[in-house]
Amino acid sequence: MTTLNLSFYSAFTLSSLGLAFHRTHLISALLCLESMMLSMYVALSMWPIQMQAASPTLLPVLMLTFSACEAGTGLALLVASTRTHGSDQLHNFNLLQC
């Protein structure tokens, strides 16, 4: 395993650990998800270079598009939940209550 691959794996692992441990606020969960997507984007962008492929793939651009949609949806949910519940604490979101 090269050091480049190790850095991508460690960035993804640290982001997922951050998502698992920092579950108090919605904004911290969204930031951890965004860092996971960013590490996956950089890894997918470097993959054709490591494989010495002649043409780059469209997959990183497609993933970046979905990441932007996820960020927009997450921020919209953050604003809506802050307006209705008064905070972005994740323990306030009980899906069993109306």
C-alpha positions in Angstrom: 0.0 0.0 0.0 1.4 3.4 -1.0 1.4 6.4 1.3 -1.1 8.1 -0.9 -3.6 5.2 -0.5 -2.9 5.1 3.2 -3.7 8.9 3.5 -7.0 8.4 1.7 -8.0 5.5 3.9 -7.0 7.2 7.1 -8.9 10.4 6.1 -12.0 8.3 5.4 -11.6 6.4 8.6 -11.0 9.5 10.8 -14.1 11.1 9.2 -16.2 8.0 9.9 -14.9 7.9 13.5 -15.8 11.6 13.9 -19.3 10.8 12.6 -19.6 8.0 15.2 -18.2 9.9 18.1 -19.5 13.5 17.6 -23.2 12.8 17.4 -24.4 15.8 19.5 -25.0 18.4 16.8 -26.3 18.0 13.3 -23.7 20.4 11.8 -20.8 18.2 13.1 -22.4 15.2 11.6 -22.8 17.0 8.3 -19.1 18.2 8.4 -18.0 14.6 9.0 -20.1 13.4 6.1 -18.6 16.1 3.8 -15.1 15.2 4.8 -15.9 11.5 4.0 -17.2 12.5 0.6 -14.2 14.8 0.0 -11.7 12.0 0.8 -13.6 9.6 -1.5 -13.6 12.3 -4.3 -9.9 12.8 -4.1 -9.3 9.1 -4.0 -11.5 8.6 -7.1 -9.8 11.5 -8.9 -6.3 10.0 -8.2 -7.4 6.4 -9.2 -6.9 6.8 -13.0 -3.5 8.4 -12.4 -2.4 5.5 -10.3 -3.7 2.9 -12.8 -2.1 4.9 -15.7 -5.4 5.0 -17.5 -5.5 7.1 -20.7 -8.7 8.8 -20.1 -10.1 10.1 -16.7 -13.5 8.7 -15.7 -16.7 10.6 -15.1 -17.3 9.0 -11.7 -15.6 11.7 -9.6 -17.7 14.5 -11.2 -20.8 12.5 -10.6 -19.9 11.8 -7.0 -19.1 15.5 -6.5 -22.6 16.4 -7.8 -24.2 14.0 -5.4 -22.1 15.4 -2.6 -23.3 18.9 -3.4 -26.9 17.7 -3.4 -26.3 16.0 0.0 -24.8 19.2 1.4 -27.7 21.3 0.2 -30.2 18.9 1.6 -28.4 18.6 4.9 -28.2 22.4 5.3 -31.9 22.7 4.5 -32.7 20.1 7.1 -30.4 22.0 9.6 -32.3 25.3 9.0 -35.7 23.6 9.2 -34.9 21.7 12.4 -33.4 24.8 14.0 -36.5 26.8 13.3 -38.9 24.1 14.5 -36.9 22.6 17.5 -34.8 25.6 18.4 -31.5 23.8 18.3 -29.5 21.4 16.1 -29.0 18.8 18.8 -29.5 15.3 17.4 -31.2 14.0 20.5 -34.2 16.3 19.8 -34.9 14.4 16.6 -37.2 11.6 17.6 -38.9 10.2 14.5 -41.6 8.4 16.6 -43.1 11.7 17.7 -45.1 14.0 15.5 
